[in-house]
Amino acid sequence: MSATRTADDVHGDIHRDVHGDIHGDVHVDAVELDPELVGAGGADADHDVAQYAQWLGDDALVLAQRLGAWISRAPELEEDIALGNIALDLVGQARSLLHHAGTADGRSEDDLAYFRDETEFRSSWLVEQPNGDFAATIARQLVASTYMHELYARLQHASEPTLAAIAAKAVLEVAYHRDHAVQWTLRLGDGTDESRRRMVAGLDAVWPYVDELFADTPLIDRLGDRAVRPSTLREPVLAALRDVLRQAGLAEPDLPPAPCGGRAGRHSEYLGYILAEMQVLARQHPGASW
Amino acid sequence: MVTSIDGEVARAWQAAAAVVDPEVPVLTIEDLGVLRSVTVTGDTARAAITPTYSGCPAVDAIRCDVADALRGAGYRDVSVDVVLAPAWSTDWMTDAGKHKLRAYGIAPPSGRAAHSGPVPIALSVRCPRCGSLSTREIAHFGSTSCKALYECSACLEPFDYFKVH
C-alpha cells in the first residue's frame, strides 16, 4: 500500500505537476551526504547531452571561481556580498549541470570539477578573462549574464527534461545577476570621467570573446531541440547589450573576434591558473570530504 | 489500531513539514513551499523538496533534517528527493509564513513573481519594524541568496527583505 501527499493537496490553489518523476531518488545518509542528485534515476544524459551540459556547467563553474576571488576585495562590503551571492548561484547551476553530464559515464560532479585537466574543460574564453578592476568584472558580468539569461530562457523549453528543469531554475537567478550588472554599467558608464574610462576599457577587454558564445558546432546539429543553437542567441543578446550600452552612453566596441576554442578544449593561458587554485585541495586529498 | 492511508501519509507530511529553514528558523519548509510531496509505503517514507536557489547551502541541511524527522516519526526506510521542476517561487510561500517573517523582522516578498519578462516598476517594501513604506534598497544581494538589504527612512533601521523570486 502506498499513498502520496503533495504540496498541491495542501495548498489547493497551486496547480502544478509536483511528481517530478524525471528527478529520481536521492538517498540521504546521516554520514555521507551526496550532493543533490538532480536527474538521477532513469534520466541519464547521453554522450551528446553530457558534452553540452559541460559547456554550460564549465562556464558557470569557471565564472563562479573568478567572482569568488572578489570576496574581501570588492570596493564596498555590499559588493563583496553581491559578487559572492552571484558566484554561489553559479556554483549551484554548475553542480546541477555537471551532475547531469556525469550520469552519462558514471562520474560525479566533483570528478568533473576537480579531476579534469585544462584541455577537458569546455568553458568559453569569456569566463576565463581576468577580473581586472571592478569595471572590467562588471563588463564581463554584463556580457555573461545577458548571454546566460537569453540561453536559459530558451533552454527551459528544450525537449531534454533535465536540461529544461535546470534552465527554468537558473533563468530566475541569472535575471538578478543581469540586473546587477546593468545597474553598475549604467552607473559607471554614465558616472565620472574615470568610471567611464574604466568601463570602456573593461568592455574593450571582453568584447573579442563575445563571438565564441554564438558559434555552432556539429554537437549542436546532433542535439537538435534538446539544446539551444548558439547562433540563434547572437541577435537577441547583442540587441540587449546595445540597449544597455546606449542607456549608459557607451559605444559598442569595434573590435574583431579573438580566435577562441573553449568548446573544443583549447583555452587561453588563464584557465590553467584558475583550475590550479580550484583543484589543488581536492587533488592533494583525493576522497576527502568537508 | 488501523490507520487509514490518508491518515498515515498526513502524519508523515506533518513530520516533514515541521522542519525549519536553518537560515530563517521561524519558517518551516511548508511555509516556504519547499516541501513538495510525501509518499508512504509500509514503513518506507519518501519526501521531495525543492531548492529555493540553485546554490542555496541550506538544501543539504534541510534534506538531512527531513530524513531525521521521518525517521523520528518511525519510518525505517527514508529517502529525500530534490526536484527542480517546476522551479520554486516565493509565490508558494504561505500567508502564515509571510506573517511570521514580518514578525521576525524580515520584510516578506511583496507582490507576485514575474513569470514573463521584467517588471519595470519597483514596489515599495514595508519596513517590518515601523511599517513605513519610505524605504530604499541598499544592496540587491543580502545576507543570503533569497534576501536583499533595505534601509527604512522613517525609523532609520536597516532590514532584510525576502525578495520576490
HADDOCK unambig.tbl for C-alpha pairs under 7 A between the chains (distance, minus, plus):
assign (segid A and resid 1 and name CA) (segid B and resid 41 and name CA) 5.53 0.50 0.50
assign (segid A and resid 1 and name CA) (segid B and resid 42 and name CA) 6.45 0.50 0.50
assign (segid A and resid 2 and name CA) (segid B and resid 39 and name CA) 6.87 0.50 0.50
assign (segid A and resid 2 and name CA) (segid B and resid 40 and name CA) 5.29 0.50 0.50
assign (segid A and resid 2 and name CA) (segid B and resid 41 and name CA) 4.07 0.50 0.50
assign (segid A and resid 2 and name CA) (segid B and resid 42 and name CA) 6.91 0.50 0.50
assign (segid A and resid 3 and name CA) (segid B and resid 5 and name CA) 6.27 0.50 0.50
assign (segid A and resid 3 and name CA) (segid B and resid 9 and name CA) 6.36 0.50 0.50
assign (segid A and resid 3 and name CA) (segid B and resid 39 and name CA) 5.45 0.50 0.50
assign (segid A and resid 3 and name CA) (segid B and resid 40 and name CA) 5.38 0.50 0.50
assign (segid A and resid 3 and name CA) (segid B and resid 41 and name CA) 6.64 0.50 0.50
assign (segid A and resid 4 and name CA) (segid B and resid 9 and name CA) 6.57 0.50 0.50
assign (segid A and resid 4 and name CA) (segid B and resid 37 and name CA) 6.81 0.50 0.50
assign (segid A and resid 4 and name CA) (segid B and resid 38 and name CA) 5.54 0.50 0.50
assign (segid A and resid 4 and name CA) (segid B and resid 39 and name CA) 4.10 0.50 0.50
assign (segid A and resid 4 and name CA) (segid B and resid 40 and name CA) 6.45 0.50 0.50
assign (segid A and resid 5 and name CA) (segid B and resid 9 and name CA) 6.48 0.50 0.50
assign (segid A and resid 5 and name CA) (segid B and resid 37 and name CA) 5.38 0.50 0.50
assign (segid A and resid 5 and name CA) (segid B and resid 38 and name CA) 5.15 0.50 0.50
assign (segid A and resid 5 and name CA) (segid B and resid 39 and name CA) 6.26 0.50 0.50
assign (segid A and resid 6 and name CA) (segid B and resid 36 and name CA) 5.52 0.50 0.50
assign (segid A and resid 6 and name CA) (segid B and resid 37 and name CA) 3.84 0.50 0.50
assign (segid A and resid 6 and name CA) (segid B and resid 38 and name CA) 6.22 0.50 0.50
assign (segid A and resid 7 and name CA) (segid B and resid 35 and name CA) 6.66 0.50 0.50
assign (segid A and resid 7 and name CA) (segid B and resid 36 and name CA) 4.84 0.50 0.50
assign (segid A and resid 7 and name CA) (segid B and resid 37 and name CA) 5.77 0.50 0.50
assign (segid A and resid 18 and name CA) (segid B and resid 36 and name CA) 6.39 0.50 0.50
assign (segid A and resid 20 and name CA) (segid B and resid 83 and name CA) 6.15 0.50 0.50
assign (segid A and resid 20 and name CA) (segid B and resid 85 and name CA) 6.43 0.50 0.50
assign (segid A and resid 23 and name CA) (segid B and resid 83 and name CA) 5.80 0.50 0.50
assign (segid A and resid 24 and name CA) (segid B and resid 81 and name CA) 6.94 0.50 0.50
assign (segid A and resid 25 and name CA) (segid B and resid 81 and name CA) 5.16 0.50 0.50
assign (segid A and resid 26 and name CA) (segid B and resid 79 and name CA) 6.31 0.50 0.50
assign (segid A and resid 26 and name CA) (segid B and resid 80 and name CA) 5.74 0.50 0.50
assign (segid A and resid 26 and name CA) (segid B and resid 81 and name CA) 4.85 0.50 0.50
assign (segid A and resid 27 and name CA) (segid B and resid 79 and name CA) 4.89 0.50 0.50
assign (segid A and resid 27 and name CA) (segid B and resid 80 and name CA) 6.18 0.50 0.50
assign (segid A and resid 28 and name CA) (segid B and resid 64 and name CA) 6.66 0.50 0.50
assign (segid A and resid 28 and name CA) (segid B and resid 67 and name CA) 6.79 0.50 0.50
assign (segid A and resid 28 and name CA) (segid B and resid 79 and name CA) 5.74 0.50 0.50
assign (segid A and resid 28 and name CA) (segid B and resid 80 and name CA) 6.25 0.50 0.50
assign (segid A and resid 30 and name CA) (segid B and resid 64 and name CA) 6.81 0.50 0.50
assign (segid A and resid 36 and name CA) (segid B and resid 82 and name CA) 6.08 0.50 0.50
assign (segid A and resid 38 and name CA) (segid B and resid 82 and name CA) 6.53 0.50 0.50
assign (segid A and resid 38 and name CA) (segid B and resid 83 and name CA) 6.62 0.50 0.50
assign (segid A and resid 78 and name CA) (segid B and resid 139 and name CA) 5.97 0.50 0.50
assign (segid A and resid 81 and name CA) (segid B and resid 141 and name CA) 6.54 0.50 0.50
assign (segid A and resid 81 and name CA) (segid B and resid 142 and name CA) 6.84 0.50 0.50
assign (segid A and resid 82 and name CA) (segid B and resid 141 and name CA) 4.91 0.50 0.50
assign (segid A and resid 85 and name CA) (segid B and resid 141 and name CA) 6.74 0.50 0.50
assign (segid A and resid 85 and name CA) (segid B and resid 145 and name CA) 5.84 0.50 0.50
assign (segid A and resid 88 and name CA) (segid B and resid 55 and name CA) 5.25 0.50 0.50
assign (segid A and resid 89 and name CA) (segid B and resid 53 and name CA) 6.79 0.50 0.50
assign (segid A and resid 89 and name CA) (segid B and resid 54 and name CA) 5.64 0.50 0.50
assign (segid A and resid 89 and name CA) (segid B and resid 55 and name CA) 4.61 0.50 0.50
assign (segid A and resid 91 and name CA) (segid B and resid 55 and name CA) 6.02 0.50 0.50
assign (segid A and resid 92 and name CA) (segid B and resid 54 and name CA) 4.37 0.50 0.50
assign (segid A and resid 92 and name CA) (segid B and resid 55 and name CA) 3.62 0.50 0.50
assign (segid A and resid 93 and name CA) (segid B and resid 54 and name CA) 5.62 0.50 0.50
assign (segid A and resid 93 and name CA) (segid B and resid 55 and name CA) 6.88 0.50 0.50
assign (segid A and resid 165 and name CA) (segid B and resid 84 and name CA) 5.78 0.50 0.50
assign (segid A and resid 165 and name CA) (segid B and resid 85 and name CA) 5.17 0.50 0.50
assign (segid A and resid 166 and name CA) (segid B and resid 84 and name CA) 6.63 0.50 0.50
assign (segid A and resid 168 and name CA) (segid B and resid 87 and name CA) 6.22 0.50 0.50
assign (segid A and resid 169 and name CA) (segid B and resid 84 and name CA) 6.83 0.50 0.50
assign (segid A and resid 169 and name CA) (segid B and resid 87 and name CA) 5.16 0.50 0.50
assign (segid A and resid 172 and name CA) (segid B and resid 165 and name CA) 6.86 0.50 0.50
